[in-house]
């Protein structure tokens, strides 16, 4: 004899008819199994199938789904009124908490399902309910789901699209608070869609924080773990720090490599795509399987990137996020506004089969250790790429992650970790005004790449500056790279390498083919100004003519009343300068800032780090 109650009879009968009576474990059998587990694991005797009422599994069934072999727990309850409040009021029973906690311990999905009683259907017909125009009420099944927006599976959109294509009614949701303030969803779907629903939904992770009997065992999404192992590695480090003198091409190099990654597909083998689709739970014969395969074929090595530039006043709350006033109509409300780190993190969590890149420009323009705060702990990575250690995120950040992590990769009990598909690349000037020192504890967590002063010089061979070499002669074009290297020969006698001039110190706007005036101004206002007011601020006579005591004198000697370059710069060997090659003027019509640069393409727009 079973312990069925009349308030679940119709729902339980439907489940037996749907899955086969032999695949539905009765209530007392569920409790007996639980009792045996408790005795075996903890030595507790709770009284077998009919013992302590605190461990009741009233209306709970364990079901083996024939099509997949998966075991799930279902709390059943009939709908006697077509109202969400009726089911929601039954949601807070301790019997549900027991079933939910046990499903977590067993690693099984949990659902609250309900069908309408004949009396409820008649009641609808008597009231001529609008629902009757869309579907026969006996074909519906209801589900109570847990809290939050992140409850929908990222794999479920194609399923809903397929329902629409087949003419099925689209599932609807009503949201309502329980007596304890927990927001839950009232889901309406067609019985024919139940298999898909059970495959792609799981109420267990989203309600566990609000149950009385919490399990300490981590709820893991097995499909995501499989997907992580399926991502082909890319050759770059996950924490990567490029440093060197100003103009050595740090940003240029990152842009080039990012563009190459955007131009290459991540999944080159069809077998990998098949493996991921299989791990996601898709069925090859279904339409949504092909949709996912098509999406995977288009994914690039780095599929999405976020970029931020640090500055002196930049803080932890700018980087991670903080509550800020946000206008809503005529009112102002406070909401958590995520920073670039949190935005990149959420994207990486939600799409475990994609690589996401966070680029930090000028990382030492701010106090990096202060900006990262306890996130520094996350920079220690395992061989698989995820964080070796975890931290407890701020309350507001944790709430945001729970609401926006669509597939449950963020586990609040385990703490926050950086996932293996999130890359962080940064640039820094090793010596410049207004920069903060980077301590060794912070730096050792990165793969540090030094950018040599001439490392990227091939890309600038076509660019020129205007110089005057003799008193009576005119300005002529000479290769920028040749001039730069001769200038560095002078500077090496007085300064360290990180104060020398990199190939990207002047950009393509400064070094254009036909803008002589603009190029001359750049040489004075950028190059000579940097040397006079920064590098040789207190000893300008090391390379500048003794008669040129300030920037006004230097500008006049170069631009207004032009003198030969070896007059302006002492001991400068103008004989080593290479004349610029003539190029077709059309060559300069490329879009500035193009990141796919070779030695025959332009420098990127703007000053390079």
N, C-alpha and C positions, 0 to 999 in steps of 0.2 A: 504493500500500500504506500502510495506517495503522500507527501505533505502538501500537495497543491492547495492553493486557496482560490476561492471563486473569483477574487479580484485579479487573477492572472490566467484563468482557465483558457480564454480565447487566444491569448498571446502564446501560451505554452503549446496549445494544440497546433497553432500555425507553425511554430518552430519545429515540432515533431514531423508535421507534414512536409515542411520545406526541406529539412535535413535528414529525415529518417529517424524513427523512434530509437533505433539502436545507436544513433550518434548523439543523443541528448541524455546526458548524465543527470539523474534526478537530484532533487534538493538534498535528501538525506544522504545520498551517495557523495555529493560534494562535501557535505559536512564530515562524513566519515573519513574521506580522503584527507581533509584538513586536519582532523583529529589525529590521524596516523602520522601525518607530517610533523605536527607539533610534538607528539610523543617521541618520534624518532630523532628529531633535531634538537629538542630542548628538554625532553624528559617530562613534559607537561601532560597530565591526563585530564582532558576537558570533558570526558563523559561520552565519547562516541557520537553516534548519529543524533541522539536526542538529549545531549548533556546541557551544559551551561548556556542559558539563553543569551548571555553576552556575546556568544560566538555563533549566533543564529545566521543562517544563509537563506532566510525566507525569500521564496520566489526566485532563487538563483539557480541557473543551469549552466553546466559546462558542456559546450557543443564542439564536436569535431566536424569541421566543414569538409564535406566529402570531396569537393573539387580541388582543394589544396592540402588537405590533411592537417590544417592548422587548428589548434585548440583555442577557443575563446570563451570568456565568461559573459553571461547575459543575465541581467536582472529584468524580469518580466513583470508587466503590470498592464491590465486592461484599461482602455480609455472608455469611461462611461459618459463623459461629456466632451464635446469637441472644444476644448479650451486648454491652452498651455498651462494655466495656473493649476489645473487639476493634477497634471503629472509633476509639475514643479514642486507641489506641496508634498509629493511622495518621494522626492529626490533626497531629502535629508534624513531618511530613516537610517538607523545604525546598521540595519541589515545590508544596505547598499555599501556603507563604509567597510563592513567586514569583507564583502565580496570584492570590492575594489582593492583593498589592501592585499587580499589573497591573490588576486590576479597579478599584482605587481610582483609578489614573491615568486609566483610560478612563471613569470615572464610571458604572460598571455594578455591579449587585448581584452578590454572590458566595454560592454555596451548596456544601455538602458533602452529596451525596446518595448513597444506597445502597439496593439491593434484595437480597433473600435469594436465594442460589443454590438450585437444586433439592436439592442435598445437605443444605443447612441446613434446608430445609423437611422433608425426610425425617427428619432428626435430631429435629426437634420432634415429629413424629408418633410416632416410636419412644418418646420420653419422655412421650408423652401430655401435652404442655405445656398449661398453663391458657389460653394464648392461643388455642388451637384452638376453645375454647368461644365466643369472641367474634367471630372473623373468620378468613377464609381467609388464611394467611400470605403467599401470593403476591399478595394485594391491598394489602400494606403497603409503605411506603417510609420509610426512616429518614433523618434529617438531624442532622448535628452543628452545634450553634449555639455562638455565642461567649459570653463571660463576662457575668455580672451580671443583676440583676433587671430593669433597664431595657430588656432586649432585646425584650420584647413590644411590638408596635405598639399605640398607643392606638386604632387603628381596627379591631383584630382581634377584640375581644370579640363583636360582633354576628355575625362570621363563624363563630366557634365555636358560638354559639347556633343558627345556621342548620344547622350540621352535626348538632347534637343533634336538631333538629326533623326532619331528614331520616332520622334513625336511624343516622347514621354513627358509628363509634366516636370518642369524644373523644380528641384527641391527648394523649399522655402524655409526661412528661419524667423522665429520671433525671439526677442531677448527679454528676459524678465529677471528681477532679483528674487532670491529666496529670502526667507526670514532672517538668515544670517548675513545677508548682504552679498552673497556670491552670485555673480552674473552667469547665467547658463543659457544655452540655446535650445530652442524647441524646433527640431528638424522634422520636416514632412517629406516623405519620398514614396515612390511607387514600389510595390513589393517586388516587381521584376528587377529593380535596381539594387536590391539588398545585397547580392553577392559583391557587386562593385563597392558598395558602401562599406561592407565589412572588410574588404581588402585594403581600402585606402584611408580609412578612418580608424581612430583609436581614442576613446575618451579617457583612457587610463593616465597618460602623462599630464593632462591638463587639469585633472581634478585632484591629483594626489596631494597637492599642497594644502587642500582644504578638508582632507579626511582626518578622522580622529586617529586611525590606525595607520601610521605612515610606515613604509618599509625603508630600511636603510640601504637596500640593494638598489644600485643605479639602474634606472630604466634606460636601455640603450636601443637605438634604432639600428637593427642589424643591417638593413639595406644600405644605410649611410656608411657603416664601417666597410662594407664590401666595395662601395663606390670609391672611397678614399684610396683603397689599395689598387684601384683600376686606373687612377690618373697617371698618365705617363710623366716622368720627371722632366723638368727643363733644366738647362745647364747652369742656371744662375742661383746664387745663394738666396735664402729667404730673408735674412737680415744682411743688408749690403750697404756699406758706407764708402762712398767715393770722396777722397779729399786731395787737395793740392792747391797750388797758387791760383789767384784769380785769372780766369781766362784759359785754363788748361783744358776746358771742354768737358766738364763733369756732366752738366745738364745735357749737353750735346750727345754725349755717349749714351746716357740713359734714354734719351729720346730715340736715338738710332736703334738701340737694342729693343726698346718697346715697340717700335714700328715693325721691326723684323718679326717679333713675337705675334703682333697683330696680323702679319702677313702669312703666318704659317698655321695650319690646322693642328689642334692638339691631338685629336684622335685620327691617326693616319691608317690604322688597321680596323677593318670592318668588324673583326672579331672582338676588339675592345668595346666597340659600340654595342654589339650584341650582348656582351657580358654585362655592361652597365644597365641596359634596358631590362635584362633578366633580373639583375639585383634590385632594380626599382620595383619589381613586381609586375611589369607589363607582360601581357600575353601577346605573342607574336602575331596571332591571327586578328588582333583587334586594331581598329583604326588608330587609337591613341598611341599604340606602340610605334607605328610608323611616324607619327608626329614627333615623338621624342627622338627617334633615330635621326630624323631630318635635322632637328635642333642640334644634336650632338655633332653631326657632320660639319656644322657651320661654326663650332666653337674654336676660337683661336688659342694659341699657347697662353697668352694673357688676354682674357676676354673683357676685362673691365679694369679701369684704373681711376684712382682718386689722387689729387695733388694738393699739397698745402705748403706754404712758405712760412717758416718761423721768423719771428721778429722779437725785439727786446721785451715787449710787454705781453708776449704770447704765454698762455697759462695752461695748466692741466685741464681746466674746465672748457677752454677753447678747443682743446685737442679731443677730449672725451665727450663733452657735452654738459649742458647745465639747464636748469629751469630759466626760461626767459619770457618776458611779456610778448604775447602774440595777439594781434588784433583779430577779433572774430565779430564781424559786423560792426555794430556801434560800441562793442564792449572790448575790454582788454582782459585776456586770461593768461595764466602762466602755464607753460608746457615745457616738457623736456625737449630741448633742441639738440640733436646729436651732433658731435664734432666729426671731423674727417676720419678719425680712428674708428669710432663706433659705426659710421656709415659703411666703411670698408669691411669691418668685422661682420656686420649683419648680412652684407652681400655674400661674403664668403661662407657664412653659416647656412644661408638659404640655398646656395648652389654649390654643393660639395663636388660636383663634377667640373667646375670651372676654376681657373686661377684668377685671383684678384690681386691687384698691385696698389699699394699706398706709397706715393712718392713724397718725400719730405725734402724740400729745397732749403738750403741754408740752415741746417739743423742746429748749428752753434751760434746763430744770431739770437737765439733765446737760451735760457738756462735749461738745456735738454734734460738733465736729471730731474729738475723740478717739473717740467712739462710732462714727462713720462710718469713720474711718481712711482707707485707700486707696479705700473705696467712693465717696468724694467725687469721684474721677475719673470714675465712672460716671454722675454726675448731669448731665454735659454730654451733651445729646441731639442727635441729627440731626433734620432736618425730618420724617423718618418716625417718630421717637419712640424709637428704640433708642439705646443709648449710643454716643457718638462715639468714645470710647476704650475700651480693655479693660484689665483687670488680671489678674494671676496670683493666683487665690484660694489661701487656705491649703490645705495638703495634705488636712486632714481634711474641709474643706468641698468640695474638688474630688472627693474620693472619694464623699461623700454625693450630690453632684449627678450623678455618673456612674451611681450606683445607682438614683436616683429620677427622673432625666429619662427618661421613657418613650419619647420619640420622637427623642432625639438632637439637640435644639436647642443644648445646651451642648457646645461644641467645645473640648476642652482645649488643642489647638494654637493656636486663635485667642485663647483667654483668655475671661474672664468679662465679659459685658455685661448690662445691664438690657434686657429685650425691650420692644418698643414697646407691648405690652398690659399693662404693669405701671405703675400710677399710684401716686405717693407724695404724700400731702397731710399737712401738719403745722400745728400751732398753737403760738403762743408769746405770752407776756406780754412786752410791750416794757419794762416797768419793774415790778419786784416784788422782794421779798426772796428771797434764795436762788436767783437765776437766774444763768446764765453768759452772758457776752457772746457774740454771734454775729459772727464776723469777716466782712469784706466778701467774701473769696474764697469762703467757704461760701455766703453769702447770695445772691451774684450768680448762682448756679446754680439758683435757684428763681424762680418767678413770685411776687413778693411782693404781697400784698393787704392794705392797711391797713384795719382795721375802725374806722370813725369812732365817736365816743363815743355818738352817737344813731342810728347806722345801722340798728339792728334794733328801734327803740323801738315800732313799731306793734304788735308781738306782745305787748306787756306793758300795753296800755292798760286792760285789764279788771281789773288787780290793784291791791291797795290796802295801805296801812299804817294803823296806829292812832296818831293824834296828838291832843295836847291843845293848843288854841290860846289859851285864856285861863285865868286863875287859878281862877275859880269853875266853869268849864265841865267837861264830861266828855270822855272820849276819843271821837273820831269817826273814821270811815273817810275817807281821802283817797287819791286816785290815787297809786300808787307812782311812776309816771313823772313826775307833776307835782312830787312831793316831791324826787325824785332830781335833776331839772333845776334846781330852785331851790337845792338844796345845791351843785350844780356851779357855779352862779353865784358862790357864795362862794369855792369852792376855786380857781377860775380866777385869782383875784388873787394866789395864793401858790404854785401848783404847775403843772407841765406837764400837758398833756391826758392823757398816759398814766397819770396818777395819779388821774384823775377816776372817777366811779362810772358803770359801764355798766348798761344796762337789765337784764342778767341777773345782776347782782351778788348779788341775793337770788333764790332759786328759788321754784317754785310751792308747795313745802311751807311756805316761809316766808310766802308771801303769799296763803294760802288764805282762803276766804270766811268761815268760821266759827271759825277758831282764833285768837282775839284774843291769848290768852296766848302762843302759839307765835310769832306775828308780832312781838309786843313784845320777846320774848327775842332774836329774830333781829336786830332793829334795834339792840339794845344789844350783843349778843355778836359780831355779824358786822360790821355797818355802823360803829357808833361805835367799836368796838375797832380796826377797820382804820384809821379816820381818826386816832384818838388814838395808837395804838402803832406805826403804820407811816408813813402819809402825813405827819402832823404830829408826829412823835415828839418833836422838840426844840422845836417852836413851837406847842403846842396852843392857846395863847391867841389865835392868829390867827382861829379861828372859835368855839372853846368859851369859855363864860363863865369869867372869871378865877377865880371861886370853885370851879370844878370842876377840881381839880388832878390827879385820877386817875380810873381807871375806876370805882372804887367810888362816887365822887361823881356821876359821869355816870349810872350805873345808878340811883342813888337819886333823882336829879332827874327821870329819865324814867319809872321803873317803880315804885319803892317809895313815894316821896313826890312824886307827879308834879307837874312844873312845865310851864308853856307851852313849846312848842318854841322860840319866839324868846328864851326865857330861857336855854335850854341852848345854842343856837347864836346867837352874836352876829350882828347885822345880817341875820338871816334874815327874808325877807319872806313871812310866812304868808298875806298877803292874796292872793297869786298861786296858792295851792293850790286844786286842783280837787277838789270832793267826789266820792267814789267812787259809781259807779252801782250800783243794787241789781240783783242777778242771782238767778235761780232757783238754789236750793241744789243742784239736780241737775246744774247745769253743772260742778260741781267733782268729779264722779264719774269723770271720764275717767282713763284709765291715765296716771300721771305718766311723763314722759320720752318721750312719743310724738314721733317726729322729724318727722312731717308736721304742722307747725304753721303756722297762719295767725294773723292778728290776733285771731281768735275762738277760738283753741285754747290749751291750757295751755303754760306753759313746760316745758322738759324737766326731769326730776328731777335733782337734784344741782346743784352750782355749775357754771355755764358758764365756760369759759375767757375 
